[in-house]
Amino acid sequence: MLKDMARELHPNILVAAIIRKGVVQIPDGKSTIEKGDKVIIISASDARIQSLDDILQKH
């Protein structure tokens, strides 16, 4: 679930939409990201996202 994944995301990252089989879903805490999904991410303007590593926090 996204609420569990939120701990792994940098603070200035928002999962804005999940596109699954052509259908756009606005996610909530119970949403999941599945293989084959496309994900729309929004970040603060000062965030430098060039790869998945830039979205996920390193613990």
Long-range contacts (C-beta under 8 A, 24 or more apart in sequence): 1-29, 1-30, 1-31, 1-32, 2-27, 2-28, 2-29, 2-30, 2-31, 2-32, 2-33, 3-29, 3-30, 5-33, 7-57, 8-56, 8-57, 8-59, 9-55, 9-56, 9-57, 10-43, 10-47, 10-54, 10-55, 10-56, 10-57, 12-43, 12-44, 12-46, 12-47, 13-41, 13-42, 13-43, 13-47, 13-55, 14-41, 14-42, 14-43, 15-39, 15-40, 15-41, 16-40, 16-41, 16-42
